[in-house]
């Protein structure tokens, strides 16, 4: 069932409000009137806490099982810690150390897997069989997740800012779906665009073909938060009708966006969170002269990776841990 967002979910009283950053120097360089909506200061360092807390607070189960590159896992672990519940998080063994450590520090149990040998879904299924009463939580393909993410769209709509375009990273589609639902519930007609690595372009292919497309394997991109095989089915039902389009970006454009956000907006943003800005680099004419809101979805990146991106030392996605 596609959620119908008519009022802010209870999670809105728990999350930190989004941080709006005006970046005039960066905007002038890109030829847009730029506002950055940063979730880097959110609990657990990304927007994922919104969805995780809403989900964990709305279902009766005491144990949750999920798969995550790290941000949803952190959000769910922290939410469970706050609510007196527990979670098991399946993570690729190449996940960023900062994300693995955070899940554990928030009390979550981490199950590391080699995704070339075992898929995330397969390991989650095994654990669900072992723990038959647990709630299996998708990081994106769940009505409660979309509702939690919609709080961000509601905040954008209530901000008093009139945006021509809102740019959001696309992985499983939970963020973009929630933003669309929240914006419309809040009375905003801003057009929402997705930003996706060209090497992980299943969502863009889906929009072009009109049917849900999948990647054969987890994509090799420095943007670890969007290494998904496909959009969620609930998300696809929303995005196919309501997303204005998807901009495919290169790995170099993602890294350049990380550097620009640091140097001209004073923000530490992880590569996935920089996808929205990379969309402007990739398609400048599409947004020139417009009032644009870029969603900086998270800031959880290993120090060594961040340092090397800033220094221009990472030459391709395979040289960086996910």
Buried (B, 14 or more C-beta within 10 A) or exposed (E): EEBEBEEBBEBBEBBEEBBBBEBEEBBEBBBBBBBBBBBBBBBBBBBBBBBBBBBBBBBEBBBBBBBBBBBBBBBBBBBBBBEEBBBBBBBBBBBBEBBBBBBBEBBBBBBEBEBEEEBBEBBBEBBBEEBEEBBBBBBBBBBBBBBBBBBBBBBBBBBEBEBBBBBBBBBBBBBBBBBBBBBBBBEBEBBBBBBBBBBBBBBBBBBEEEEBBEBEEBBBBBBBBBBBBBBBEBBBBBBBEBBBBBBBBBBBBBBBBBBBBBEBBEBBBBBBBBBBBBBBBBBEEBBEEBBBBBBBBBBBBBEBBBEBBBEEEBEEBEEBBB
